[in-house]
Each structure stands twice: as structure tokens, then as C-alpha cells.
Amino acid sequence: MSREHILIVEDDVDINNLLAKTLEKREYKVTQAFSGSEADLQLSISEFDMILLDLMLPGITGEELIANIRKQKQIPIIVISAKTSLKDKVKVLNIGADDYVTKPFESEEILARVNSHIRRDKKFGDKQKENKVYKFKNLSLYEDARQVKVNGQDIYLTGHEFDILCILLKNQDKVYSRESLYEKVWKNGYYGEDNSVNVHVSNIRKKIKSIEKDEEYIKTVWGIGFKLNNK
């Protein structure tokens, strides 16, 4: 029986209850919050395996909540929002969301995305495995712990950001096309926009540069894709 704990943050009572019933039918443990402030409190007193998050919330906004979470936690975050523009999606992905679903949505789609993220986290979070470490310049990536350090300081990556960086580190001389990275990371094709990989790579760069400003870790190979910058 699956008992992963999921926090639903949605101020619309009907939508919140619908999501809760959908997940509980699949034996997930669910906690419901109806404002950003309530969610922030729940996060301070309980551990969660995933968050389903609306953006337009009373109290703390969804965007603010994501930024706060990413300062200390690696919990997968699926945003469910009525905001449909590409600009809004890119902004939220840059802040640290793992996935984005627009309203109205189908319950089956939400459940499929939740299941996929849970499977991926289980696979990489198995503490029985040897903790493999990949190093490049002043960066260390601990594959099984899903942890990244730059100059000894932790940087917090989303699940997709971590997977992209891990792929690049495992093959440090190889150039990966955007399409190949997309296929390896988004196995179920979550994002249809052509710039999904670009957004995540940009986000990785910004997080590394927040610690090491003068070093470029990921190189853009124009017309092809990305590789580690060995120079």
C-alpha cells in the first residue's frame, strides 16, 4: 500500500476536495491546505513527499511558497493553475516547480503526473544503493542522495534540473541535443513547449552562479544543444 504524503494547497474548496479524493482512492496520504500561510505552517510541522500547488492563494502566494521551499527542501512540486501563458509557466519553472498543469484539468492527468514523480523519486532515493559521486570543477553531484554541492555549499535543484545535470556529468565530453535531454528526462512528455530544456538549463546556471559567479559550467553548443564547459 502506497502511503506517500502529499500536501494539496488550493483555496477553492471543491477543487481541493476533488484532488484529495482522487489521491486518497490510490492510497496516498493527503493533507489539505487552503492558503499559502496554512501550507507554510504544515510544511514546518510535517514531512511531505510531494506538493500540489495553486498560485493565486490568500496569504503567501504560490510563487512565494515555492521560493521558500526551495531554500531548504527538494520536495517535488506540481503547480496547478489557471494561469495559462508561457510567460507564467517559465517564471514558475525558474523559481523551482517541477511540473505545471493548467486548469481546467482531468483528474486522471493529475494522478498520472503524481505517480510518475513518485516513481522517479523512489528510484533515485533508494538508500540501499551505493551513493555515486560525480565531480566537475568545484561541483559535486551525489546521485543517490540527489544532492548537489558547489564549493561545499548545497544548491537546491528541482527533480528535472537534477536529472539534466546528472546526465551531463556522467558524459562530460558529450554534446546532448535538446531533444535527447527532453526524451531522457521527460519520459512521459509533460511539457510540450520547445524551450523546456532551455528553461531548466538556464535555471541550473543561475543556481550555480549564485555561489560561483565567475565560472561557466554548462556550455551551449549552438545549433546542437548542451555540454559541460571543459575550458
Helices and strands as residue ranges (DSSP letters): E 5-9, H 13-25, E 29-33, H 36-45, E 50-53, H 62-70, E 77-81, H 86-95, E 99-102, H 107-124, E 133-136, E 139-142, E 147-150, E 153-155, H 159-170, E 176-177, H 178-185, H 196-209, E 218-221, E 225-228
